[in-house]
């Protein structure tokens, strides 16, 4: 007891019934088929594990994607997306909407549990494909105020390296590297949440309007 508390939002009945059993080291306090039920109950959870695709025949109007993320974060929860979605710009849009983590349902249970706990600690958890987008933004000067060491860690994450692997090549402890990543995530989160899709498109060399279907509305505070 005393550890982080998790709530699950997923339209798959089997996953809602089984995830807590599959991850006995985590404390699950609630599970819901949609965001609307979660917000109606307001469980005392620290992190909401969220499936991105929730609308189906039984709940066609269910909030999903960036809209769902925004609604949950505005209610005061951290969000970790747990999804089969693989499109990197859709996953990056989840971070822009306020998610703290994105974890693939294809990950091992050990990887998923470690990722959920990292999100509970405030660490930005992203797949290498999304870290690659962030690396391009840094390299092209769009995402600034990033130190050389933070760039090194970002480059390593974009290539799928573990902290142990980076530690051997950068000659720094794993705890030091985690510290650089945590500092970088604060900059990344602020940048993505206040940057328009047009600015992102220009920085990445995309065509105008390429991100409009997936990118959330810009929050100007």
C-alpha positions as CSV (number, residue, x, y, z in Angstrom):
1,X,0.0,0.0,0.0
2,X,1.1,3.6,-0.4
3,X,2.2,3.2,-4.0
4,X,0.7,4.9,-7.0
5,X,-3.0,4.1,-7.8
6,X,-4.1,3.3,-11.3
7,X,-7.5,3.5,-13.1
8,X,-8.0,1.8,-16.4
9,X,-10.2,3.0,-19.3
10,X,-10.6,0.5,-22.1
11,X,-13.6,-0.7,-24.1
12,X,-12.4,-4.3,-24.0
13,X,-14.2,-6.1,-21.2
14,X,-11.5,-8.9,-21.1
15,X,-8.7,-6.4,-20.5
16,X,-10.6,-4.5,-17.8
17,X,-11.1,-7.8,-16.0
18,X,-7.6,-9.1,-16.4
19,X,-5.0,-6.3,-16.4
20,X,-5.0,-6.0,-12.6
21,X,-4.4,-9.8,-12.4
22,X,-1.7,-9.7,-14.9
23,X,0.1,-6.9,-13.1
24,X,-0.3,-7.8,-9.4
25,X,2.4,-5.3,-8.5
26,X,0.2,-2.4,-9.4
27,X,-2.7,-1.1,-7.4
28,X,-5.8,-0.7,-9.6
29,X,-8.7,1.3,-8.0
30,X,-11.1,1.5,-10.9
31,X,-11.8,0.3,-14.5
32,X,-14.2,1.9,-16.9
33,X,-15.3,1.3,-20.5
34,X,-15.2,5.0,-21.3
35,X,-14.0,8.4,-20.2
36,X,-17.5,9.6,-19.3
37,X,-17.9,6.9,-16.7
38,X,-14.4,7.6,-15.3
39,X,-15.2,11.3,-14.9
40,X,-18.6,10.6,-13.4
41,X,-17.1,8.4,-10.7
42,X,-13.8,10.4,-10.2
43,X,-11.8,7.6,-8.5
44,X,-8.8,8.5,-6.4
45,X,-6.2,7.5,-8.9
46,X,-2.8,8.9,-9.7
47,X,-2.6,7.6,-13.3
48,X,-5.3,6.7,-15.8
49,X,-4.2,4.0,-18.3
50,X,-6.1,4.9,-21.4
51,X,-6.9,3.0,-24.6
52,X,-7.0,5.5,-27.5
53,X,-9.9,4.0,-29.5
54,X,-13.0,3.7,-27.3
55,X,-15.9,4.4,-29.7
56,X,-17.7,1.3,-30.8
57,X,-21.2,0.0,-31.6
58,X,-22.1,0.0,-27.9
59,X,-20.8,3.4,-27.2
60,X,-20.5,5.3,-30.5
61,X,-20.3,8.8,-28.8
62,X,-17.5,7.9,-26.4
63,X,-14.6,10.4,-26.2
64,X,-11.4,9.0,-27.6
65,X,-7.9,10.1,-28.8
66,X,-6.6,13.5,-27.9
67,X,-10.0,14.7,-26.8
68,X,-10.2,12.0,-24.2
69,X,-6.7,12.8,-23.0
70,X,-7.5,16.4,-22.6
71,X,-10.6,15.7,-20.6
72,X,-8.8,13.4,-18.2
73,X,-5.8,15.6,-17.7
74,X,-8.0,18.6,-17.1
75,X,-9.7,16.5,-14.3
76,X,-6.3,16.3,-12.6
77,X,-5.0,12.9,-13.6
78,X,-1.8,11.8,-15.3
79,X,-2.5,9.8,-18.5
80,X,-0.6,6.9,-19.9
81,X,-1.9,5.7,-23.3
82,X,-1.9,1.9,-23.7
83,X,-2.7,1.2,-27.3
84,X,-2.3,-0.8,-30.4
85,X,-1.9,2.4,-32.4
86,X,1.5,2.6,-34.1
87,X,1.3,5.8,-36.3
88,X,4.0,8.0,-34.8
89,X,2.3,11.3,-35.4
90,X,-0.8,10.1,-33.7
91,X,1.3,9.0,-30.7
92,X,3.1,12.3,-30.7
93,X,-0.3,14.1,-30.8
94,X,-1.1,12.2,-27.5
95,X,1.8,14.0,-25.9
96,X,0.6,17.3,-27.3
97,X,-2.8,16.6,-25.8
98,X,-1.2,16.2,-22.3
99,X,-0.4,12.4,-22.0
100,X,2.7,11.6,-19.9
101,X,3.3,8.3,-21.5
102,X,2.6,6.1,-24.6
103,X,3.0,2.3,-24.2
104,X,2.3,-0.3,-26.9
105,X,-0.1,-3.2,-26.0
106,X,2.5,-5.3,-27.8
107,X,5.0,-4.6,-25.0
108,X,5.8,-7.3,-22.5
109,X,4.0,-7.2,-19.2
110,X,7.3,-6.3,-17.5
111,X,7.8,-3.4,-19.9
112,X,4.3,-2.2,-19.5
113,X,4.5,-2.3,-15.7
114,X,7.8,-0.4,-15.7
115,X,6.3,2.2,-18.0
116,X,3.2,2.7,-16.0
117,X,5.3,3.2,-12.8
118,X,7.6,5.6,-14.6
119,X,4.6,7.7,-15.7
120,X,3.4,7.7,-12.1
121,X,6.8,9.2,-11.2
122,X,6.3,11.9,-13.7
123,X,8.7,10.5,-16.4
124,X,7.8,11.0,-20.1
125,X,7.5,7.5,-21.6
126,X,7.5,7.3,-25.4
127,X,8.4,4.7,-28.0
128,X,11.5,5.2,-30.1
129,X,9.4,6.4,-33.1
130,X,8.1,9.4,-31.2
131,X,11.5,10.1,-29.6
132,X,12.8,10.2,-33.2
133,X,10.3,13.0,-34.0
134,X,11.5,15.0,-31.0
135,X,15.1,14.5,-32.1
136,X,14.4,15.9,-35.5
137,X,12.6,18.9,-33.9
138,X,15.7,19.5,-31.7
139,X,18.1,19.1,-34.7
140,X,16.2,21.5,-36.8
141,X,16.2,24.2,-34.1
142,X,12.4,24.1,-33.4
143,X,12.7,22.6,-29.9
144,X,15.3,24.7,-28.2
145,X,16.8,25.1,-24.6
146,X,18.1,21.5,-24.8
147,X,21.5,20.8,-23.4
148,X,24.1,18.7,-25.2
149,X,23.7,15.8,-22.7
150,X,19.9,16.0,-23.1
151,X,20.4,15.7,-26.8
152,X,22.6,12.6,-26.3
153,X,19.9,10.9,-24.2
154,X,17.2,11.8,-26.7
155,X,19.3,10.4,-29.5
156,X,19.7,7.2,-27.5
157,X,16.0,6.9,-26.8
158,X,15.2,7.5,-30.4
159,X,17.4,4.5,-31.3
160,X,15.7,2.3,-28.7
161,X,18.7,2.2,-26.3
162,X,18.3,1.4,-22.7
163,X,19.7,3.5,-19.9
164,X,22.3,0.7,-19.3
165,X,23.4,0.8,-22.9
166,X,23.7,4.6,-22.9
167,X,25.6,4.5,-19.7
168,X,28.3,2.4,-21.2
169,X,28.8,4.7,-24.2
170,X,28.3,8.0,-22.5
171,X,30.3,7.0,-19.3
172,X,27.5,8.4,-17.1
173,X,25.5,6.6,-14.5
174,X,21.9,5.4,-15.3
175,X,20.5,7.7,-12.6
176,X,22.3,10.7,-14.1
177,X,20.9,9.8,-17.6
178,X,17.4,9.5,-16.1
179,X,17.8,12.9,-14.6
180,X,18.7,14.4,-18.0
181,X,15.7,12.7,-19.5
182,X,13.3,14.0,-16.8
183,X,14.6,17.6,-17.4
184,X,14.1,17.2,-21.1
185,X,10.6,15.9,-20.7
186,X,9.5,19.1,-19.0
187,X,10.7,21.1,-22.0
188,X,9.1,18.7,-24.5
189,X,5.7,18.6,-22.7
190,X,5.5,22.4,-22.6
191,X,6.6,22.8,-26.3
192,X,4.2,20.2,-27.7
193,X,1.2,21.6,-25.8
194,X,1.6,25.2,-27.0
195,X,2.8,24.6,-30.5
196,X,0.5,24.6,-33.5
197,X,0.3,21.8,-36.0
198,X,1.5,24.3,-38.7
199,X,4.7,25.0,-36.7
200,X,5.3,21.3,-36.3
201,X,4.7,20.6,-40.0
202,X,7.1,23.3,-41.0
203,X,9.8,22.1,-38.6
204,X,9.4,18.5,-39.9
205,X,9.1,19.4,-43.6
206,X,5.5,18.1,-43.8
207,X,2.9,19.4,-46.1
208,X,0.5,22.0,-44.8
209,X,-2.5,20.4,-43.1
210,X,-0.9,16.9,-42.8
211,X,-1.3,16.9,-39.0
212,X,-4.7,18.6,-38.8
213,X,-6.7,15.3,-38.5
214,X,-4.7,14.1,-35.6
215,X,-3.2,17.1,-33.7
216,X,-5.2,18.5,-30.8
217,X,-6.2,22.1,-30.6
218,X,-3.4,24.3,-29.3
219,X,-3.7,25.2,-25.6
220,X,-2.6,28.8,-25.1
221,X,-3.1,28.7,-21.3
